[in-house]
Structures are given as C-alpha cells and as structure tokens.
Amino acid sequence: MVWWVALVLGVALINAFVNILDKHVVSSELKDPIFCTTFFGIVNFVLMAIIFVIAGQNLLWNSSTIFAMISGVALAFGVIFYYKALEHEEVSRVLPMLAIIPLFVLGISTVFLGETFSSLSYVGIVALVSGAFLISIKNIKHIRLSKVFGIVIIAAVFFAIRTPLIRKATFGLNFMQTAFFVSLGLFIVALILFVFHHPRIRGKMKIRGLEYLALADGIGVGAVLLSVWALSLAEASLVSALGSVQDFFVFLLAIMFAHKGFVKEHLGRRTILLKIIAIALIILGSILII
C-alpha cells in the first residue's frame, strides 16, 4: 500500500471519531458554531506551534506560505458551516452530504493545478454526487431534502478550496511547515471571531461539554498533520476522493454511539438502508475517481 493511501485512511478514521464528538458538543452541549470554530482555531494553532517547535522546523516565507494561510482561512469558514449543519442534522447524514467535496476539488485542481483524469473518473463523479444527493433526502415519497443541504454545500465549497491550496503550498514547503501556516490562517479567523463575539464566547468557557470539544480539537490536530502529509505525496483530487471512506466510518460510529445515547440518530430500517446505499455509491464513486 502506498504511503498516501494509508495516511488518508488514518485521517478518515480519526476524523470520523472527531465528527461524533463534534455532533454531541454542538447539538447537546454548547450549541454555538461560532464558539466551537473559535475554540478549534485557537487549540489547533497552539498545539501545532508546539509540535512545530519540538520538531525543530524553521519558518519559511514565500508564495507557498500565502497559499497555506489562505487554505487555513477557507478551512475556518468551512468549519463554521459544518458546525451549523451538525447543530440541526444527524452526523451520519451531514458527512456523506459533504462527499460532494471531491467534485469541487476535481474542478479546482484541473484549473488550478493542471491535474487531469480518465473518463472513468467522471463516471465516479456521477456516482459520488448521486450518493450525496440520496443521503440528503429526508422523505423518499415527497423527495424532501434535508434542511441543512444548502449549508452543507457552502461548507463543501470552502473545504474544497482548502485542499488544492494545501497541495500547492507543499510544492514550496515541507508538510510540517505547510500544516503550521494552515493553522496560522485558521488562527487569524479565530481571533477575528473572538473580537466580535468575545462576550458570548467567554460566557461559555465553563459550560459542560467543553472537555469533549477540547478532545476533538486535540485529536483533530493529528488529522490535519496527516492530511497535509498525504497531500504532499499525492494529487489533491485523489486524496479528497479516497477521504470519502470517512462517511462509512462515521456511519458505523454513529450507530454505535446512538445506541449508547451519546448522539441522536434515526435507526429505522428504511433510514439505515437508504444510508447504506448512498454511502456505497459514494465509496464506489471515490474508487472510480482514483
């Protein structure tokens, strides 16, 4: 197995666990996407800076630095809408809807990085998009989409913008330097959010559930490092497509944690069957894109 595949699978599994924690926090505890994003940005930067110093890395300022920081800004906005969607919808439905990301990444990478793919890749796109649309349907009889479908699309666009930018940044920086500047861009947005929302943010620092958010953000730093490493080894479109296996991990974990009452999930047979079919299409599409 090539290194980048192992890295992406590791990221997918880590992020799936983080998604479950995020869902619990934003829907059952803190219920504040702005606070969660601000906290994420600060924790991510502090931990990344510590790792950067321990690893003995040097700051390198060039055009790649700008690409990395802009990707961090895009990540921050994507996280805001991601938390907003989780606040009102099941995690096992939100994440597969985000499977639309590889479609945007493919388009951006083709134009921005000159990446080209076979005709079979486009068949994969159709399967992937079909799966994302299918899982967003709340009522098959009346074709009623999830109320957060639009929010998820916005989040997907920002996440998609981030991926090719990170790939571009790794052409002039090593993966540790790239990850640091991504976190710096994220941190800048977090500081701006704190300035405008600090009364509300400070008032929630002692609210129950903060420990879960801290755990999710701490683990998420590792996922960011591994994802940047993977993007330094393989094309952005391939990394993004294979990352869709995260939806399968989220589905399994969501069912497990729903039985324990940690997150809320509809566990009816029809709902589970619909999600299985949709996730199968998403994974198939991801394989064909690769």
C-alpha beads as a LAMMPS data file, in Angstrom:
LAMMPS data file: protein, C-alpha beads

290 atoms
289 bonds

1 atom types
1 bond types

-500.0 500.0 xlo xhi
-500.0 500.0 ylo yhi
-500.0 500.0 zlo zhi

Masses

1 110.0

Atoms # bond

1 1 1 0.000 0.000 0.000
2 1 1 1.398 3.395 -0.966
3 1 1 2.011 5.769 1.908
4 1 1 -0.566 8.382 0.965
5 1 1 -3.386 5.796 0.961
6 1 1 -2.502 4.681 4.497
7 1 1 -2.355 8.314 5.621
8 1 1 -5.746 9.182 4.118
9 1 1 -7.389 6.125 5.699
10 1 1 -5.895 7.113 9.044
11 1 1 -7.201 10.651 8.669
12 1 1 -10.654 9.342 7.748
13 1 1 -10.850 7.167 10.871
14 1 1 -9.596 9.935 13.175
15 1 1 -11.948 12.499 11.675
16 1 1 -14.904 10.127 11.947
17 1 1 -14.374 9.939 15.708
18 1 1 -13.954 13.723 15.838
19 1 1 -17.231 14.134 13.915
20 1 1 -19.093 12.116 16.559
21 1 1 -17.641 14.266 19.345
22 1 1 -18.469 17.435 17.390
23 1 1 -22.068 16.331 16.899
24 1 1 -22.510 15.681 20.610
25 1 1 -20.998 19.048 21.549
26 1 1 -22.775 21.268 19.058
27 1 1 -26.234 19.713 19.377
28 1 1 -26.347 18.616 23.017
29 1 1 -23.896 20.809 24.924
30 1 1 -22.502 24.122 23.633
31 1 1 -24.857 24.665 20.674
32 1 1 -22.765 27.502 19.274
33 1 1 -20.940 27.088 15.910
34 1 1 -19.061 30.399 16.330
35 1 1 -17.705 29.415 19.740
36 1 1 -16.765 25.926 18.505
37 1 1 -14.913 27.355 15.495
38 1 1 -13.070 29.915 17.621
39 1 1 -12.034 27.285 20.149
40 1 1 -10.954 24.946 17.346
41 1 1 -8.796 27.631 15.731
42 1 1 -7.027 28.529 18.964
43 1 1 -6.409 24.955 20.140
44 1 1 -5.258 23.893 16.681
45 1 1 -2.723 26.716 16.410
46 1 1 -1.320 26.310 19.931
47 1 1 -0.791 22.559 19.554
48 1 1 0.558 22.913 16.018
49 1 1 3.023 25.599 17.163
50 1 1 4.262 23.314 19.962
51 1 1 4.747 20.423 17.526
52 1 1 6.461 22.779 15.064
53 1 1 8.979 23.940 17.672
54 1 1 9.647 20.436 19.051
55 1 1 10.240 19.176 15.507
56 1 1 12.868 21.893 15.046
57 1 1 11.214 23.377 11.986
58 1 1 12.170 26.741 10.500
59 1 1 9.748 29.446 9.363
60 1 1 9.973 29.900 5.602
61 1 1 8.169 32.828 3.982
62 1 1 7.409 32.560 0.258
63 1 1 4.417 32.347 -2.090
64 1 1 3.646 28.855 -0.745
65 1 1 3.210 30.399 2.707
66 1 1 0.358 32.547 1.358
67 1 1 -1.355 29.533 -0.214
68 1 1 -1.156 27.646 3.097
69 1 1 -2.571 30.554 5.118
70 1 1 -5.431 31.126 2.678
71 1 1 -6.253 27.424 2.928
72 1 1 -6.452 27.882 6.709
73 1 1 -8.907 30.753 6.249
74 1 1 -11.024 28.592 3.919
75 1 1 -10.886 25.790 6.494
76 1 1 -12.190 28.147 9.196
77 1 1 -15.222 29.180 7.153
78 1 1 -15.872 25.573 6.199
79 1 1 -15.803 24.589 9.885
80 1 1 -18.350 27.296 10.774
81 1 1 -20.890 25.946 8.281
82 1 1 -20.000 22.362 9.204
83 1 1 -20.851 23.028 12.856
84 1 1 -24.016 24.869 11.789
85 1 1 -25.153 21.818 9.823
86 1 1 -24.339 19.429 12.689
87 1 1 -26.407 21.579 15.026
88 1 1 -29.594 20.700 13.116
89 1 1 -28.944 17.355 11.399
90 1 1 -27.652 13.828 12.067
91 1 1 -23.895 13.422 11.750
92 1 1 -24.333 10.302 9.560
93 1 1 -26.270 12.459 7.096
94 1 1 -24.139 15.616 7.164
95 1 1 -20.802 13.890 6.488
96 1 1 -21.966 11.893 3.431
97 1 1 -23.509 15.086 2.027
98 1 1 -20.033 16.592 2.288
99 1 1 -18.951 13.864 -0.155
100 1 1 -19.670 16.468 -2.814
101 1 1 -16.265 17.968 -1.900
102 1 1 -14.254 15.797 -4.367
103 1 1 -16.394 17.164 -7.204
104 1 1 -15.383 20.735 -6.377
105 1 1 -11.781 19.657 -5.722
106 1 1 -11.637 17.957 -9.114
107 1 1 -12.753 21.127 -10.873
108 1 1 -10.433 23.410 -8.912
109 1 1 -7.453 21.058 -9.263
110 1 1 -7.969 20.739 -13.015
111 1 1 -7.870 24.517 -13.455
112 1 1 -5.504 25.494 -10.640
113 1 1 -3.023 22.588 -10.623
114 1 1 -3.465 21.165 -14.122
115 1 1 -4.452 17.702 -12.822
116 1 1 -6.094 15.515 -15.483
117 1 1 -8.098 12.287 -15.139
118 1 1 -9.611 9.478 -17.192
119 1 1 -13.205 9.353 -18.438
120 1 1 -13.914 6.702 -15.787
121 1 1 -13.246 9.358 -13.165
122 1 1 -16.265 11.284 -14.368
123 1 1 -18.444 8.176 -14.011
124 1 1 -17.200 8.129 -10.425
125 1 1 -18.270 11.733 -10.011
126 1 1 -21.818 10.860 -11.069
127 1 1 -21.944 8.003 -8.540
128 1 1 -20.468 10.197 -5.836
129 1 1 -22.878 13.070 -6.405
130 1 1 -25.823 10.659 -6.631
131 1 1 -24.881 9.174 -3.264
132 1 1 -24.557 12.609 -1.666
133 1 1 -27.969 13.631 -3.047
134 1 1 -29.610 10.362 -1.979
135 1 1 -28.479 10.628 1.629
136 1 1 -29.713 14.214 1.807
137 1 1 -33.292 13.077 1.113
138 1 1 -35.383 13.022 4.278
139 1 1 -38.580 11.746 2.693
140 1 1 -38.388 9.485 -0.370
141 1 1 -42.086 9.755 -1.232
142 1 1 -42.049 13.546 -1.433
143 1 1 -38.307 13.991 -2.222
144 1 1 -37.817 16.365 0.701
145 1 1 -34.216 17.373 1.142
146 1 1 -32.563 17.887 4.485
147 1 1 -32.990 21.454 5.720
148 1 1 -29.207 21.821 6.020
149 1 1 -28.463 20.769 2.427
150 1 1 -27.623 24.340 1.367
151 1 1 -25.434 24.894 4.428
152 1 1 -23.521 21.693 3.700
153 1 1 -22.914 22.757 0.100
154 1 1 -21.374 26.042 1.315
155 1 1 -19.173 24.121 3.782
156 1 1 -18.155 21.740 0.981
157 1 1 -17.059 24.639 -1.249
158 1 1 -14.797 26.072 1.458
159 1 1 -13.341 22.651 2.306
160 1 1 -12.769 22.013 -1.402
161 1 1 -10.938 25.325 -1.840
162 1 1 -8.644 24.372 1.031
163 1 1 -7.413 21.076 -0.455
164 1 1 -5.784 22.263 -3.735
165 1 1 -4.281 25.242 -1.887
166 1 1 -2.567 22.903 0.575
167 1 1 -1.336 20.762 -2.302
168 1 1 0.043 23.900 -3.991
169 1 1 1.711 25.011 -0.740
170 1 1 3.571 21.700 -0.388
171 1 1 5.448 22.471 -3.620
172 1 1 7.449 25.112 -1.724
173 1 1 7.171 23.967 1.916
174 1 1 7.550 20.663 3.706
175 1 1 4.399 19.191 5.194
176 1 1 5.178 20.402 8.735
177 1 1 5.688 23.985 7.572
178 1 1 2.536 23.792 5.472
179 1 1 0.477 22.490 8.401
180 1 1 1.781 25.297 10.629
181 1 1 0.808 28.054 8.202
182 1 1 -2.589 26.431 7.615
183 1 1 -3.165 26.587 11.362
184 1 1 -1.971 30.209 11.373
185 1 1 -4.602 31.153 8.796
186 1 1 -7.215 29.343 10.871
187 1 1 -5.989 31.125 13.994
188 1 1 -6.350 34.561 12.382
189 1 1 -10.022 33.884 11.661
190 1 1 -10.473 32.561 15.215
191 1 1 -9.055 35.808 16.633
192 1 1 -11.403 37.897 14.473
193 1 1 -14.372 35.811 15.641
194 1 1 -13.244 36.236 19.243
195 1 1 -13.029 40.031 18.897
196 1 1 -16.600 40.303 17.633
197 1 1 -18.139 37.576 19.796
198 1 1 -15.959 37.561 22.935
199 1 1 -18.788 38.269 25.466
200 1 1 -20.694 35.207 24.291
201 1 1 -17.536 33.127 23.917
202 1 1 -16.174 33.995 27.374
203 1 1 -19.556 33.202 28.903
204 1 1 -19.408 29.645 27.606
205 1 1 -15.905 28.733 28.736
206 1 1 -17.250 26.862 31.770
207 1 1 -20.197 25.188 30.071
208 1 1 -20.390 21.430 30.223
209 1 1 -19.186 19.778 27.034
210 1 1 -16.043 21.847 26.629
211 1 1 -13.930 18.822 27.521
212 1 1 -15.363 16.912 24.540
213 1 1 -14.648 19.858 22.255
214 1 1 -11.073 20.083 23.564
215 1 1 -10.600 16.346 22.978
216 1 1 -11.990 16.590 19.437
217 1 1 -9.820 19.591 18.577
218 1 1 -6.709 17.992 20.071
219 1 1 -7.190 14.798 18.081
220 1 1 -8.058 16.885 15.024
221 1 1 -4.554 18.399 15.017
222 1 1 -3.158 14.962 14.272
223 1 1 -5.628 14.556 11.415
224 1 1 -4.573 17.910 9.937
225 1 1 -0.900 16.906 10.035
226 1 1 -1.566 13.547 8.378
227 1 1 -3.819 15.078 5.700
228 1 1 -1.201 17.686 4.777
229 1 1 1.411 14.911 4.640
230 1 1 -0.850 12.920 2.285
231 1 1 -1.341 15.990 0.063
232 1 1 2.431 16.380 -0.188
233 1 1 2.594 12.870 -1.680
234 1 1 -0.433 12.648 -3.995
235 1 1 -2.767 14.743 -6.139
236 1 1 -5.420 16.766 -4.323
237 1 1 -8.284 15.085 -6.194
238 1 1 -7.099 11.588 -5.288
239 1 1 -6.648 12.429 -1.601
240 1 1 -10.054 14.106 -1.464
241 1 1 -11.808 11.229 -3.237
242 1 1 -10.345 8.466 -1.068
243 1 1 -11.190 10.525 2.012
244 1 1 -14.861 9.813 1.304
245 1 1 -14.408 6.483 3.096
246 1 1 -14.763 8.637 6.210
247 1 1 -18.527 8.566 5.597
248 1 1 -18.540 4.809 6.172
249 1 1 -16.606 5.158 9.426
250 1 1 -18.973 7.900 10.602
251 1 1 -21.992 5.729 9.783
252 1 1 -20.677 2.826 11.877
253 1 1 -19.645 5.020 14.805
254 1 1 -22.920 6.962 14.720
255 1 1 -24.942 3.756 15.048
256 1 1 -22.722 2.564 17.898
257 1 1 -22.866 5.848 19.826
258 1 1 -26.590 6.306 19.124
259 1 1 -27.273 3.042 20.972
260 1 1 -25.345 4.485 23.921
261 1 1 -27.361 7.726 23.773
262 1 1 -24.304 9.874 23.027
263 1 1 -25.707 11.154 19.715
264 1 1 -29.178 11.114 18.185
265 1 1 -29.712 9.027 15.058
266 1 1 -32.788 7.611 13.346
267 1 1 -32.226 3.862 13.377
268 1 1 -35.267 2.715 11.400
269 1 1 -34.651 0.015 8.797
270 1 1 -35.569 2.198 5.820
271 1 1 -33.352 5.030 7.019
272 1 1 -30.371 2.739 7.576
273 1 1 -30.894 1.028 4.207
274 1 1 -31.028 4.400 2.428
275 1 1 -27.812 5.497 4.111
276 1 1 -26.054 2.224 3.241
277 1 1 -26.989 2.563 -0.450
278 1 1 -25.907 6.207 -0.513
279 1 1 -22.579 5.504 1.205
280 1 1 -21.944 2.568 -1.173
281 1 1 -22.425 4.932 -4.129
282 1 1 -20.103 7.466 -2.526
283 1 1 -17.350 4.897 -1.948
284 1 1 -17.806 3.481 -5.468
285 1 1 -17.560 6.945 -6.917
286 1 1 -14.429 7.627 -4.887
287 1 1 -12.774 4.420 -6.145
288 1 1 -13.607 5.249 -9.767
289 1 1 -12.198 8.740 -9.393
290 1 1 -8.936 7.262 -8.167

Bonds

1 1 1 2
2 1 2 3
3 1 3 4
4 1 4 5
5 1 5 6
6 1 6 7
7 1 7 8
8 1 8 9
9 1 9 10
10 1 10 11
11 1 11 12
12 1 12 13
13 1 13 14
14 1 14 15
15 1 15 16
16 1 16 17
17 1 17 18
18 1 18 19
19 1 19 20
20 1 20 21
21 1 21 22
22 1 22 23
23 1 23 24
24 1 24 25
25 1 25 26
26 1 26 27
27 1 27 28
28 1 28 29
29 1 29 30
30 1 30 31
31 1 31 32
32 1 32 33
33 1 33 34
34 1 34 35
35 1 35 36
36 1 36 37
37 1 37 38
38 1 38 39
39 1 39 40
40 1 40 41
41 1 41 42
42 1 42 43
43 1 43 44
44 1 44 45
45 1 45 46
46 1 46 47
47 1 47 48
48 1 48 49
49 1 49 50
50 1 50 51
51 1 51 52
52 1 52 53
53 1 53 54
54 1 54 55
55 1 55 56
56 1 56 57
57 1 57 58
58 1 58 59
59 1 59 60
60 1 60 61
61 1 61 62
62 1 62 63
63 1 63 64
64 1 64 65
65 1 65 66
66 1 66 67
67 1 67 68
68 1 68 69
69 1 69 70
70 1 70 71
71 1 71 72
72 1 72 73
73 1 73 74
74 1 74 75
75 1 75 76
76 1 76 77
77 1 77 78
78 1 78 79
79 1 79 80
80 1 80 81
81 1 81 82
82 1 82 83
83 1 83 84
84 1 84 85
85 1 85 86
86 1 86 87
87 1 87 88
88 1 88 89
89 1 89 90
90 1 90 91
91 1 91 92
92 1 92 93
93 1 93 94
94 1 94 95
95 1 95 96
96 1 96 97
97 1 97 98
98 1 98 99
99 1 99 100
100 1 100 101
101 1 101 102
102 1 102 103
103 1 103 104
104 1 104 105
105 1 105 106
106 1 106 107
107 1 107 108
108 1 108 109
109 1 109 110
110 1 110 111
111 1 111 112
112 1 112 113
113 1 113 114
114 1 114 115
115 1 115 116
116 1 116 117
117 1 117 118
118 1 118 119
119 1 119 120
120 1 120 121
121 1 121 122
122 1 122 123
123 1 123 124
124 1 124 125
125 1 125 126
126 1 126 127
127 1 127 128
128 1 128 129
129 1 129 130
130 1 130 131
131 1 131 132
132 1 132 133
133 1 133 134
134 1 134 135
135 1 135 136
136 1 136 137
137 1 137 138
138 1 138 139
139 1 139 140
140 1 140 141
141 1 141 142
142 1 142 143
143 1 143 144
144 1 144 145
145 1 145 146
146 1 146 147
147 1 147 148
148 1 148 149
149 1 149 150
150 1 150 151
151 1 151 152
152 1 152 153
153 1 153 154
154 1 154 155
155 1 155 156
156 1 156 157
157 1 157 158
158 1 158 159
159 1 159 160
160 1 160 161
161 1 161 162
162 1 162 163
163 1 163 164
164 1 164 165
165 1 165 166
166 1 166 167
167 1 167 168
168 1 168 169
169 1 169 170
170 1 170 171
171 1 171 172
172 1 172 173
173 1 173 174
174 1 174 175
175 1 175 176
176 1 176 177
177 1 177 178
178 1 178 179
179 1 179 180
180 1 180 181
181 1 181 182
182 1 182 183
183 1 183 184
184 1 184 185
185 1 185 186
186 1 186 187
187 1 187 188
188 1 188 189
189 1 189 190
190 1 190 191
191 1 191 192
192 1 192 193
193 1 193 194
194 1 194 195
195 1 195 196
196 1 196 197
197 1 197 198
198 1 198 199
199 1 199 200
200 1 200 201
201 1 201 202
202 1 202 203
203 1 203 204
204 1 204 205
205 1 205 206
206 1 206 207
207 1 207 208
208 1 208 209
209 1 209 210
210 1 210 211
211 1 211 212
212 1 212 213
213 1 213 214
214 1 214 215
215 1 215 216
216 1 216 217
217 1 217 218
218 1 218 219
219 1 219 220
220 1 220 221
221 1 221 222
222 1 222 223
223 1 223 224
224 1 224 225
225 1 225 226
226 1 226 227
227 1 227 228
228 1 228 229
229 1 229 230
230 1 230 231
231 1 231 232
232 1 232 233
233 1 233 234
234 1 234 235
235 1 235 236
236 1 236 237
237 1 237 238
238 1 238 239
239 1 239 240
240 1 240 241
241 1 241 242
242 1 242 243
243 1 243 244
244 1 244 245
245 1 245 246
246 1 246 247
247 1 247 248
248 1 248 249
249 1 249 250
250 1 250 251
251 1 251 252
252 1 252 253
253 1 253 254
254 1 254 255
255 1 255 256
256 1 256 257
257 1 257 258
258 1 258 259
259 1 259 260
260 1 260 261
261 1 261 262
262 1 262 263
263 1 263 264
264 1 264 265
265 1 265 266
266 1 266 267
267 1 267 268
268 1 268 269
269 1 269 270
270 1 270 271
271 1 271 272
272 1 272 273
273 1 273 274
274 1 274 275
275 1 275 276
276 1 276 277
277 1 277 278
278 1 278 279
279 1 279 280
280 1 280 281
281 1 281 282
282 1 282 283
283 1 283 284
284 1 284 285
285 1 285 286
286 1 286 287
287 1 287 288
288 1 288 289
289 1 289 290
